[in-house]
Amino acid sequence: MRVYIAADHAGYELKNHLVSWLKEHGHDVVDDGPFVYDAEDDYPAFVLRAAEGVAGDPGAFGIVIGGSGNGEQIAANKVRGVRAALAWSEQTASLSRQHNDANVISLGARMHSLEEATRFVEVFLSTSFSGEQRHQRRIDQITAYVDTGETPPLPGR
């Protein structure tokens, strides 16, 4: 499985750990940086490259990492075709795949230990989209909104 990964300075150590872990587990890793620690770096330069990689590579997944993971998730979700989810537990990592068919996981390196964050990635990558019609319908509504700018009709009206 190809996995695009990027971080900022706060996620630099976790990113490097995950690059090694992913390779040890047989994944094809595309490291979009950073490649040196710089306390003043800006995550969009790295995260948007990883998100574009995922969007342009059907079947690939992405991991974006920051201090909290919030900004990275926001940035990744600006790329058409990306569904990035902030994971803070094994359950949120799993549900992001099962219900939302997320293709990018966002992690807060300051929020979790290396072991916890690695487990979130492991769960995310090993969980499949449920394919349930209700979940696909919701994804389709979001995609249609992105494409047209029109909100879905309100239920019951």
N, C-alpha and C positions, 0 to 999 in steps of 0.2 A: 504494500500500500504506500502511495506517495503522500508525504506529510510536509506541508510548508509550515515553517515556524519563524516567528519574529518576536521581538521584545523591545523594551527600552532598558535604560540603566537599572531600574528597580528589578526587572525580570532577567537581567543578564546571566546571573548565576543559575537560576532555574532553567533558562533556555539551554545553556550549555549542558546541564545535567540531562535534560530531556533529549537533546540531540544524541547524546551517547546512549541513553536508554532505548530510544527508538531504533537506532542502528543495531544495537545488541539484539533487538527483537525482530530484526529482519525488514524494517521499514526503509523505504527510499526517502531520505530526508533532504529537503531543500531549505537551507539555512539562509534566511533573508536578513540576518543581523540582529543586533549589532555584533561586530567582530572584535571590538575593543570596548572596555568600560569607559564611558564618558558620562559623568553625572549631569551634564547639561544637554544630553541628546533629546531629540523629539521623536516620540513613538510613531507618528504618522508616516514618516519616511520608511520605516521598516514594516510596520503593520499593513499598510496599503499594498506593499509589494507582495507580501504573503497572501493577502486576501485576493489580489488579482491572480496570483498563481492558482489558487483554489478555483476561482471562478472560470479560469481558462483551461482547467484540467479535470474533466468529468471523472468522478470517482475519487478524487483526491480530497484530503482533509487538511485543516489548518489548526494551528495553535498560536494564539497571540497572548503575550504576557506583559503585565505591568505591575505597578505596586498594588492596585486594587483590581485591575482588569477592566474597569469601567470604561475608560477612555479608549482602550484598545478595542473593546467590543463595539463601541459607537463607531470608531473609524472603520473597522472591518465591515460593518453593516452598511456603509456607504457604497460599497462595491456591489454592483448589480450581480445577482446570482449567489451572493453570500448570505447565509443565515448563521450569524454568530451568536452564541449563547454564553453568558457568564455562568461558570460553574463554581459552586462553593461547597458542594457535597457530592458524594457518589450518586445520590438520587437525582440531583439537578443535572449532572453529567449524563446520566442514563435517560432521563425524561427529555432532555434537549434533542436526543437522537430519536427516541421512540415516538414522541408527539410532534416535534417540530422539524425533523429531518435536518437538524443543524449540521453544517459542514465545517464549522470553525468553533473551537472551544476557546474561551477567554479565561485566563487565570490571574488571580492576584497573588503575586509572589510574596507580598508582605502579610498575607492573610493565612497562609498555609505552610506547613513544613514541606520539604522536598518529597517526603514519602506520601503525604496526603495528595499533593498536586500530581504526582506520578500516578497514583491510583485513579484520580479523576480522569486523567488522559487514557489510562488503560480501559476504564469503563466506557468512556466516550467512544474510543476506537473499536471496541468489541460489541457495541450495542447497535442493532439495526433499527431502521425506521419501521414502525408497526404497519404502515401501509393502510391503516384504517381510513375509511372513507371520510369520516368527520375531520380527521387530522389533515388529510390531503386537501379537503375542501377549504380549510382555513389557510393553508399554505397558498393555495390557488388564489384566494381572496387578497392576500397580501401582495402576491406577485402581480395580480391585475391592477391593484392600486399603484404599485411602483410604475407599471407600464402606462397607465391611463390617467392617474391622479384622481380617479373617481372612487369615492368610498362605497363599500358594499351596501346594499339596501338593508334597512333595519328589519329584523325579524318581526313578523306579525303585521306588517303594514303593506 
